[in-house]
Amino acid sequence: MTNRRDFLKNASLLTLGGLVAGKASVSAATAASAPISAQASKNFGLQTYSLSRELAEDVAGGLKKVKAMGYSYIELAGYNQAEGKIGQVSMADYKKMADDAGLKIVSSHLNPPVRGAYSAENRGEISEFWKKAADHHAAIGCEKIIQPGQPSTPSVEQAKLIGEVFNDAGRIAKAAGLSWGYHNHDGEFARIVPGGTEAITGRRMPRPVPEGMMVIEEAYMEYTDPSLVFFELDVYWTVMGQNDPVEFMKKHPTRINKILHIKDKYALGQSGMMNFENIFKQAYANGVSQFIVELESVASTGMTQFEGAKASADYLKNASFVR
């Protein structure tokens, strides 16, 4: 098993284009496509987490800026169930602000209050959280509710229980007219074994390979009902988990077919790590119709979060492979 540094150096792991889509590809995409103004109808959205405190200072005005950048829809972050708010704004008011800006709320990231291990004892508490969350989000016309937090998963047996809890959430969401999904980070690409006590990372891969070993993300897929649970693949975190997002989408076309997180180390196209052309091509082949840009902090590049979001939108508007 390669370590992360070796993985990122191995161009073959990102299929055909490899780790070549850096700053040079931004220029190439710009030269090969129409002006930005002609690309305004392209289909992509923004995860509001990307804007952090900058958006909280003026949500209504900030959302109008997001629309002006070229984003068509948003994915929410910061759900507060006790107060029925997104951050400090009531959900009804947030919807009005999004409507006024011309942005559709398509999805929302939220986690149940249970931290650590899921169990038979807290399964009911988790379901109660999703019942209220589904009602809150259905009321504002949100289509999808998505869990981005990974429960403790030390073994295949625990993954099976987690799958049952995810199915519970999927049934609740479906009854409210919503879809329920799971969003990965890099930890979901660790391995687990039957009877295990902790996840196995790449650098600690035992030899010989233990019988029944599974990748955590694939165990979640194995133990969930496709009619109840979808997977919002985060392509950057998939690479950080030493996996090729293109190959992973090819392997699981019926589970990764609704919505995708488009992410880079900083603003899109600037790290040289992500082959977005191949990623988009495979996502379209899978039937993905919604693409969500997400940014971590871009302060080290000298940008504000809004500037990073705009640079990412410009990259996508100028990319010939984005519809």
C-alpha positions as CSV (number, residue, x, y, z in Angstrom):
1,M,0.0,0.0,0.0
2,T,1.4,3.4,-1.0
3,N,1.5,6.3,1.4
4,R,-0.3,9.5,0.6
5,R,2.7,11.2,-0.8
6,D,3.4,8.4,-3.2
7,F,-0.2,8.2,-4.2
8,L,-0.3,11.9,-5.1
9,K,2.9,11.4,-7.2
10,N,1.5,8.5,-9.2
11,A,-0.2,10.0,-12.2
12,S,-1.8,6.8,-13.3
13,L,-4.0,6.7,-10.3
14,L,-6.2,9.4,-11.6
15,T,-6.9,7.8,-15.0
16,L,-5.8,9.2,-18.3
17,G,-5.1,12.7,-17.1
18,G,-3.4,12.0,-13.8
19,L,-2.6,14.8,-11.4
20,V,-2.3,17.4,-14.1
21,A,-5.3,19.7,-13.6
22,G,-3.5,22.5,-11.8
23,K,-3.0,26.2,-12.6
24,A,-2.0,25.3,-16.2
25,S,-5.3,23.6,-16.8
26,V,-7.1,26.7,-15.7
27,S,-5.5,28.6,-18.6
28,A,-6.1,25.7,-21.0
29,A,-9.7,25.5,-20.1
30,T,-10.1,29.3,-20.5
31,A,-8.5,29.2,-24.0
32,A,-10.6,26.3,-25.1
33,S,-14.0,27.7,-24.1
34,A,-16.3,30.6,-24.5
35,P,-16.1,33.8,-22.4
36,I,-17.4,33.6,-18.9
37,S,-20.5,35.6,-19.8
38,A,-21.6,33.0,-22.2
39,Q,-21.3,30.2,-19.6
40,A,-23.7,31.6,-17.1
41,S,-26.2,28.8,-17.6
42,K,-23.9,26.0,-16.4
43,N,-25.1,23.8,-13.6
44,F,-23.3,23.9,-10.3
45,G,-23.9,25.0,-6.7
46,L,-22.0,26.1,-3.6
47,Q,-21.9,24.6,-0.1
48,T,-22.4,27.6,2.2
49,Y,-19.8,26.2,4.7
50,S,-17.3,27.4,2.1
51,L,-18.0,31.1,3.0
52,S,-17.7,30.6,6.8
53,R,-18.0,33.8,8.9
54,E,-17.9,36.0,5.8
55,L,-21.4,34.9,4.8
56,A,-22.8,35.2,8.4
57,E,-22.0,39.0,8.4
58,D,-24.6,39.5,5.7
59,V,-26.5,36.4,4.6
60,A,-28.9,38.1,2.2
61,G,-26.2,40.2,0.5
62,G,-23.8,37.3,0.5
63,L,-26.3,35.0,-1.3
64,K,-26.8,37.6,-4.0
65,K,-23.0,37.7,-4.5
66,V,-23.0,33.9,-4.8
67,K,-25.7,34.1,-7.5
68,A,-23.8,36.8,-9.3
69,M,-20.7,34.5,-9.4
70,G,-22.7,32.0,-11.5
71,Y,-23.9,29.5,-8.9
72,S,-27.4,28.2,-9.5
73,Y,-28.1,26.5,-6.1
74,I,-26.8,26.1,-2.6
75,E,-26.2,23.3,-0.1
76,L,-26.8,24.5,3.5
77,A,-24.6,24.0,6.5
78,G,-25.0,25.0,10.2
79,Y,-28.5,23.5,10.9
80,N,-29.6,24.2,14.5
81,Q,-32.5,21.9,15.2
82,A,-33.4,23.3,18.7
83,E,-34.0,26.8,17.2
84,G,-35.0,25.8,13.7
85,K,-32.2,27.9,12.2
86,I,-29.3,27.8,9.8
87,G,-26.6,29.5,11.8
88,Q,-28.4,32.6,13.3
89,V,-31.1,32.8,10.6
90,S,-34.5,31.1,10.8
91,M,-35.0,28.5,8.1
92,A,-38.0,30.3,6.7
93,D,-36.0,33.5,6.5
94,Y,-33.0,31.7,4.9
95,K,-35.3,30.3,2.2
96,K,-36.6,33.8,1.5
97,M,-33.1,35.2,1.2
98,A,-32.2,32.4,-1.2
99,D,-35.3,32.9,-3.2
100,D,-34.6,36.6,-3.4
101,A,-31.1,35.9,-4.6
102,G,-32.4,33.5,-7.2
103,L,-30.7,30.4,-5.6
104,K,-32.5,27.1,-5.0
105,I,-31.7,25.2,-1.8
106,V,-31.1,21.7,-3.0
107,S,-29.5,20.0,0.0
108,S,-28.3,20.5,3.5
109,H,-25.5,19.0,5.6
110,L,-26.4,18.1,9.2
111,N,-25.4,15.5,11.8
112,P,-27.4,13.9,14.6
113,P,-26.3,14.9,18.1
114,V,-24.9,11.4,18.9
115,R,-21.1,11.4,18.8
116,G,-18.9,8.4,18.5
117,A,-20.5,4.9,18.3
118,Y,-24.0,4.2,17.2
119,S,-25.8,1.5,19.2
120,A,-29.1,-0.1,19.8
121,E,-29.5,2.3,22.8
122,N,-29.1,5.5,20.8
123,R,-30.7,4.4,17.6
124,G,-34.1,5.9,18.6
125,E,-32.5,9.2,19.5
126,I,-30.9,9.4,16.1
127,S,-34.2,8.7,14.4
128,E,-36.0,11.4,16.4
129,F,-33.4,13.9,15.2
130,W,-34.0,12.9,11.6
131,K,-37.8,13.2,11.9
132,K,-37.6,16.8,13.0
133,A,-34.8,17.6,10.6
134,A,-36.8,16.2,7.7
135,D,-39.9,18.2,8.6
136,H,-37.8,21.4,8.9
137,H,-36.1,20.9,5.5
138,A,-39.2,19.8,3.7
139,A,-40.9,23.0,4.8
140,I,-38.3,25.1,2.9
141,G,-38.4,22.9,-0.2
142,C,-35.0,21.3,0.3
143,E,-34.6,18.1,-1.7
144,K,-31.8,16.2,0.1
145,I,-30.6,15.9,3.7
146,I,-27.0,14.6,4.0
147,Q,-24.9,13.4,6.9
148,P,-21.2,14.5,6.6
149,G,-20.0,13.1,10.0
150,Q,-18.6,9.6,10.2
151,P,-19.8,7.4,13.1
152,S,-17.1,5.4,14.9
153,T,-16.6,2.3,12.6
154,P,-14.0,-0.1,14.1
155,S,-15.5,-3.4,12.6
156,V,-17.6,-4.9,9.9
157,E,-20.3,-5.6,12.5
158,Q,-20.4,-2.0,13.5
159,A,-20.7,-0.9,9.8
160,K,-23.7,-3.2,9.5
161,L,-25.4,-1.5,12.4
162,I,-24.6,1.9,11.0
163,G,-26.1,0.8,7.7
164,E,-29.3,-0.1,9.5
165,V,-29.3,3.4,11.2
166,F,-28.7,5.0,7.9
167,N,-31.6,3.1,6.4
168,D,-33.8,4.3,9.3
169,A,-32.9,7.9,8.3
170,G,-33.6,7.2,4.7
171,R,-37.1,5.9,5.5
172,I,-37.8,9.0,7.5
173,A,-36.6,11.3,4.8
174,K,-38.5,9.4,2.1
175,A,-41.7,9.7,4.1
176,A,-41.2,13.5,4.2
177,G,-40.6,13.6,0.5
178,L,-36.8,14.0,0.8
179,S,-33.8,11.9,-0.1
180,W,-31.2,11.0,2.5
181,G,-27.5,10.7,1.8
182,Y,-24.0,10.3,3.2
183,H,-21.0,12.5,2.5
184,N,-17.5,11.1,2.9
185,H,-14.1,12.4,4.1
186,D,-10.9,10.5,3.9
187,G,-11.5,8.3,6.9
188,E,-14.1,6.2,5.1
189,F,-11.4,4.7,2.9
190,A,-9.8,3.0,5.8
191,R,-10.4,-0.8,6.1
192,I,-12.3,-2.8,8.7
193,V,-12.5,-6.6,9.4
194,P,-15.0,-8.8,11.1
195,G,-14.4,-8.7,14.8
196,G,-12.1,-5.7,14.5
197,T,-11.3,-3.2,17.2
198,E,-10.2,-0.3,15.1
199,A,-10.0,0.8,11.4
200,I,-6.9,-0.1,9.4
201,T,-5.2,2.7,7.6
202,G,-3.0,2.3,4.5
203,R,0.3,2.5,6.3
204,R,-0.7,-0.3,8.7
205,M,-2.1,-2.8,6.2
206,P,-1.6,-6.3,7.6
207,R,-0.1,-9.1,5.4
208,P,-1.7,-11.4,4.5
209,V,-4.9,-9.4,3.9
210,P,-7.4,-10.5,6.5
211,E,-10.4,-12.4,5.3
212,G,-13.6,-10.3,5.0
213,M,-11.8,-7.0,5.0
214,M,-13.9,-4.1,3.6
215,V,-13.4,-0.4,2.8
216,I,-15.6,1.5,5.2
217,E,-17.4,3.5,2.5
218,E,-18.1,0.3,0.6
219,A,-19.3,-1.4,3.8
220,Y,-21.8,1.5,4.2
221,M,-23.0,0.8,0.6
222,E,-23.2,-2.9,1.2
223,Y,-25.4,-2.5,4.3
224,T,-27.7,0.2,3.1
225,D,-30.7,0.1,0.8
226,P,-30.1,1.9,-2.5
227,S,-33.7,3.1,-2.5
228,L,-33.2,4.8,0.8
229,V,-29.5,6.0,0.9
230,F,-27.4,7.7,-1.7
231,F,-23.8,8.7,-1.5
232,E,-22.5,12.3,-2.1
233,L,-18.9,11.6,-3.0
234,D,-16.4,14.3,-2.1
235,V,-13.8,13.9,-4.8
236,Y,-11.0,15.7,-2.9
237,W,-11.4,13.7,0.2
238,T,-11.5,10.5,-1.9
239,V,-8.0,11.4,-3.2
240,M,-6.9,12.1,0.3
241,G,-8.1,8.6,1.2
242,Q,-5.7,7.3,-1.5
243,N,-8.5,6.4,-3.9
244,D,-9.2,7.5,-7.5
245,P,-12.6,9.2,-7.5
246,V,-13.1,8.3,-11.2
247,E,-12.5,4.6,-10.6
248,F,-14.7,4.7,-7.5
249,M,-17.6,6.3,-9.4
250,K,-17.2,3.6,-12.1
251,K,-17.3,0.9,-9.5
252,H,-20.4,2.2,-7.8
253,P,-22.5,3.9,-10.6
254,T,-25.9,3.2,-8.9
255,R,-24.8,4.6,-5.5
256,I,-23.0,7.7,-6.7
257,N,-25.5,9.1,-9.2
258,K,-27.3,12.2,-7.7
259,I,-24.9,14.8,-6.3
260,L,-21.2,15.3,-6.1
261,H,-18.8,17.5,-4.0
262,I,-16.4,19.2,-6.3
263,K,-13.4,20.3,-4.2
264,D,-9.7,21.0,-4.4
265,K,-7.1,21.9,-1.8
266,Y,-7.9,25.6,-2.2
267,A,-9.9,27.2,-5.0
268,L,-10.7,24.8,-7.8
269,G,-8.0,23.9,-10.3
270,Q,-5.2,25.5,-8.4
271,S,-3.5,22.5,-6.6
272,G,-2.4,20.3,-9.5
273,M,-4.0,17.4,-7.6
274,M,-7.4,17.0,-9.2
275,N,-8.3,15.8,-12.7
276,F,-11.7,17.6,-12.8
277,E,-12.2,16.8,-16.5
278,N,-12.3,13.1,-16.0
279,I,-14.2,13.5,-12.8
280,F,-17.0,15.4,-14.5
281,K,-17.1,13.0,-17.5
282,Q,-17.6,10.1,-15.2
283,A,-20.1,11.9,-13.0
284,Y,-22.2,12.7,-16.0
285,A,-22.0,9.0,-17.1
286,N,-23.3,8.0,-13.6
287,G,-26.2,10.4,-14.0
288,V,-25.1,13.0,-11.5
289,S,-27.0,16.2,-12.0
290,Q,-25.9,18.4,-9.1
291,F,-22.4,19.5,-8.5
292,I,-21.6,21.3,-5.2
293,V,-18.4,23.3,-4.8
294,E,-16.9,23.3,-1.3
295,L,-13.9,25.2,0.0
296,E,-11.9,24.9,3.1
297,S,-9.9,28.0,4.2
298,V,-8.2,29.7,1.3
299,A,-6.5,32.4,3.6
300,S,-3.0,31.0,2.9
301,T,-3.5,31.9,-0.8
302,G,-4.2,35.5,0.0
303,M,-7.9,35.2,-0.9
304,T,-11.0,35.7,1.1
305,Q,-13.6,32.9,1.1
306,F,-15.8,34.9,-1.3
307,E,-12.8,35.4,-3.6
308,G,-12.1,31.6,-3.5
309,A,-15.7,30.9,-4.3
310,K,-15.6,33.2,-7.3
311,A,-12.3,31.8,-8.6
312,S,-13.9,28.3,-8.4
313,A,-17.0,29.5,-10.2
314,D,-14.9,31.1,-12.9
315,Y,-12.9,27.9,-13.3
316,L,-16.1,25.9,-13.9
317,K,-17.6,28.4,-16.2
318,N,-14.5,28.4,-18.3
319,A,-14.1,24.6,-18.3
320,S,-15.2,23.1,-21.6
321,F,-16.1,19.8,-19.9
322,V,-18.7,21.4,-17.5
323,R,-22.2,21.5,-18.8
